[in-house]
Amino acid sequence: MCSPTCAGCGRTPIEIGEYKHNGEGLTADEFVRQEEGTYNPDTNHFACTECYIRMGMPTAAGRGWKAP
């Protein structure tokens, strides 16, 4: 399975410190798939914190925003 990629900057979780050093004992990819609220399993994309802020911190009522 391919690593998830940030919909904004194209980086993978292992390239982003907050996912690489998550303190949960998970790989960076596992952490994003299990814990990152913006992760979209249909596209395998998420938004890293920097990109999520740059995107204006989008929301979706009742279901949470997922990266395109």
C-alpha positions as CSV (number, residue, x, y, z in Angstrom):
1,M,0.0,0.0,0.0
2,C,1.3,3.5,-0.9
3,S,1.9,6.1,1.8
4,P,-0.7,8.7,2.2
5,T,0.2,12.1,0.8
6,C,-0.7,15.6,1.9
7,A,-3.2,17.1,-0.5
8,G,-1.4,20.5,-0.1
9,C,2.3,19.9,-0.2
10,G,2.6,16.4,-1.4
11,R,4.7,15.2,1.5
12,T,4.3,11.7,3.0
13,P,3.8,11.2,6.8
14,I,7.4,10.1,7.3
15,E,8.6,13.5,6.0
16,I,6.5,15.4,8.6
17,G,7.8,15.4,12.2
18,E,4.4,15.4,14.0
19,Y,3.5,12.1,12.3
20,K,7.0,10.6,12.3
21,H,7.4,11.2,16.1
22,N,3.8,10.6,17.1
23,G,4.3,9.0,20.5
24,E,1.7,6.3,19.9
25,G,4.1,3.6,18.8
26,L,2.6,3.7,15.3
27,T,4.4,4.2,12.0
28,A,3.9,7.6,10.5
29,D,1.6,6.1,7.9
30,E,-0.4,4.1,10.5
31,F,-0.8,7.2,12.6
32,V,-2.2,9.3,9.7
33,R,-4.6,6.5,8.7
34,Q,-5.9,5.9,12.2
35,E,-5.6,9.3,13.9
36,E,-5.5,12.1,11.3
37,G,-9.0,13.6,11.1
38,T,-8.4,15.0,7.6
39,Y,-7.4,11.6,6.2
40,N,-9.5,10.5,3.2
41,P,-9.2,6.7,2.7
42,D,-10.9,7.0,-0.8
43,T,-8.0,9.2,-2.1
44,N,-5.3,8.3,0.4
45,H,-4.8,12.1,1.0
46,F,-4.7,14.1,4.2
47,A,-3.8,17.7,5.1
48,C,-0.8,18.3,7.3
49,T,-1.2,20.9,9.9
50,E,0.7,23.6,7.9
51,C,-1.4,23.0,4.8
52,Y,-4.7,22.7,6.7
53,I,-4.0,26.1,8.2
54,R,-3.0,27.5,4.8
55,M,-6.3,26.1,3.4
56,G,-8.2,28.2,5.9
57,M,-8.9,25.3,8.3
58,P,-11.9,24.0,6.3
59,T,-14.8,22.2,8.1
60,A,-17.8,20.1,7.1
61,A,-20.8,20.2,9.3
62,G,-21.6,16.9,11.1
63,R,-19.0,14.7,9.3
64,G,-15.7,16.5,9.5
65,W,-13.6,17.7,6.6
66,K,-11.6,15.2,4.6
67,A,-8.8,16.0,2.1
68,P,-9.9,15.8,-1.5
